[in-house]
């Protein structure tokens, strides 16, 4: 019981000290209540016109920032996809260009082979024609030479025999000379 008594005395001492403190500082309860009400009104006005719009603006900015970050991530993903697609297109273009180059080389080779064959055929044809022309010219020259030799043989024979031959004799000598020359 003693502790209870001590506690009550102590509480009474505190209450006296508090009332003494209120008197010491010149505090009046009605002014404290009026200041509390004024503070609450001021807080409500500041909250409504200052804090609440600031918070909503911050939330809007946060939403815009999040939206911007999401958009940036989407664009980065699209950019990566576009770069991969571009790389694939370039790779396909290189493959196709290689195929076109190979086709062009094959076509050029075929064309060259064809032109070479045609040139060879033309050269062979020209060679054949030249050989034929040479053979024809040789035969013509031989025929002319035979005629000239036959004429010379007849002229020589006339002189040797010192007589004029008739056309029939001359033809016979010519024919005989031509036969002998043909054998040679």
C-alpha positions in Angstrom: 0.0 0.0 0.0 2.8 2.1 0.5 3.7 2.1 -3.1 0.2 3.1 -4.0 0.4 6.0 -1.7 3.6 7.0 -3.0 2.3 6.9 -6.6 -0.7 9.1 -5.7 1.5 11.6 -4.0 3.8 11.7 -6.9 0.9 12.1 -9.3 -0.5 15.0 -7.3 3.0 16.5 -7.3 3.1 16.2 -11.1 -0.3 17.7 -11.5 0.7 20.6 -9.3 3.9 20.9 -11.3 1.9 20.9 -14.5 -0.5 23.5 -13.3 2.4 25.4 -12.0 4.0 25.0 -15.5 0.9 26.2 -17.2 0.9 29.3 -15.0 4.6 29.7 -15.4 4.4 29.8 -19.2 1.2 31.7 -19.4 -0.7 29.1 -21.3 -4.5 29.3 -21.5 -6.5 26.3 -22.7 -8.9 28.4 -24.9 -5.9 29.8 -26.8 -4.3 26.4 -27.2 -7.7 25.1 -28.6 -8.0 28.1 -30.9 -4.4 27.6 -32.2 -5.1 23.9 -32.7 -8.3 24.7 -34.7 -6.4 27.3 -36.7 -3.6 24.8 -37.3 -6.1 22.2 -38.5 -7.8 24.7 -40.8 -4.4 25.8 -42.2 -3.4 22.2 -42.6 -6.6 21.4 -44.4 -6.2 24.3 -46.8 -2.5 23.5 -47.4 -3.4 19.9 -47.9 -6.2 20.6 -50.3 -4.4 23.3 -52.4 -0.8 22.4 -51.9 -0.1 18.9 -50.9 -2.9 17.1 -52.7 -2.1 18.7 -56.2 1.6 18.1 -55.6 1.0 14.5 -54.8 -1.2 14.0 -57.9 1.4 15.8 -60.1 4.1 13.5 -58.7 1.9 10.5 -59.4 1.3 11.7 -62.9 5.0 12.3 -63.5 5.7 8.9 -62.0 3.1 7.4 -64.4 4.7 9.3 -67.3 8.1 8.2 -66.3 7.0 4.6 -66.0 5.2 4.9 -69.4 8.4 6.4 -70.9 10.6 3.7 -69.5 8.2 1.0 -70.8 8.1 2.8 -74.2 11.9 2.9 -74.2 12.1 -0.8 -73.4 9.6 -1.6 -76.1 11.5 0.6 -78.6 14.8 -1.1 -77.5 13.2 -4.5 -78.1 11.9 -3.3 -81.5 15.3 -1.9 -82.4 17.0 -5.1 -81.5 14.4 -7.0 -83.6 14.9 -4.6 -86.5 18.7 -5.0 -86.2 18.4 -8.8 -86.3 16.0 -8.5 -89.2 18.3 -6.1 -91.0 21.2 -8.5 -90.4 19.2 -11.4 -91.7 18.2 -9.3 -94.8 21.9 -8.4 -95.4 22.9 -12.0 -95.0 20.2 -13.1 -97.5 21.3 -10.3 -99.9 24.9 -11.5 -99.7 23.8 -15.1 -100.4 21.7 -14.0 -103.3 24.5 -11.7 -104.6 26.9 -14.7 -104.4 24.4 -16.8 -106.3 24.0 -14.1 -109.0 27.7 -13.8 -109.3 28.1 -17.5 -109.7 25.3 -17.6 -112.3 27.0 -14.7 -114.1 30.3 -16.5 -114.0 28.7 -19.7 -115.3 26.9 -17.7 -118.0 30.1 -15.9 -119.0 31.9 -19.2 -119.1 29.2 -20.8 -121.2 29.2 -17.7 -123.5 33.0 -17.8 -123.8 32.9 -21.6 -124.6 30.2 -21.0 -127.2 32.1 -18.1 -128.8 35.3 -20.2 -128.7 33.4 -23.1 -130.4 31.9 -20.8 -133.0 35.3 -19.1 -133.7 36.9 -22.6 -134.0 34.2 -23.7 -136.3 34.6 -20.6 -138.4 38.3 -20.9 -138.5 38.0 -24.6 -139.5 35.5 -23.6 -142.1 37.8 -20.9 -143.4 40.7 -23.3 -143.4 38.7 -25.9 -145.3 37.6 -23.3 -147.9 41.2 -22.0 -148.2 42.4 -25.6 -148.7 39.7 -26.1 -151.3 40.6 -22.8 -153.0 44.3 -23.8 -152.9 43.5 -27.2 -154.4 41.3 -25.6 -157.1 44.0 -23.1 -157.9 46.6 -25.9 -158.0 44.5 -27.9 -160.4 43.9 -24.8 -162.5 47.6 -24.0 -162.6 48.5 -27.6 -163.4 45.9 -27.6 -166.2 47.3 -24.4 -167.6 50.9 -25.7 -167.3 49.9 -28.9 -169.1 48.4 -27.0 -171.9 51.4 -24.8 -172.2 53.8 -27.8 -172.0 51.7 -29.6 -174.7 51.8 -26.5 -176.9 55.6 -26.2 -176.4 56.1 -29.9 -177.1 54.1 -29.5 -180.3 56.0 -26.4 -181.3 59.3 -28.1 -180.5 58.2 -31.2 -182.4 57.3 -29.1 -185.5 60.7 -27.5 -185.4 62.5 -30.7 -184.9 60.6 -32.3 -187.7 60.7 -29.1 -189.7 57.4 -29.5 -191.1 53.9 -28.3 -190.6 51.6 -30.6 -188.8 48.0 -30.8 -189.6 45.4 -30.1 -187.0 44.7 -33.8 -186.5 48.4 -34.5 -185.9 48.7 -31.6 -183.6 45.7 -32.8 -181.6 47.1 -36.3 -181.4 50.5 -35.0 -180.2 48.7 -32.8 -177.6 46.7 -35.7 -176.4 49.6 -38.0 -176.1 51.7 -35.3 -174.3 48.8 -34.5 -171.9 48.5 -38.3 -171.0 52.2 -38.5 -170.3 52.1 -35.3 -168.2 49.1 -36.6 -166.3 51.1 -39.7 -165.3 53.9 -37.4 -164.0 
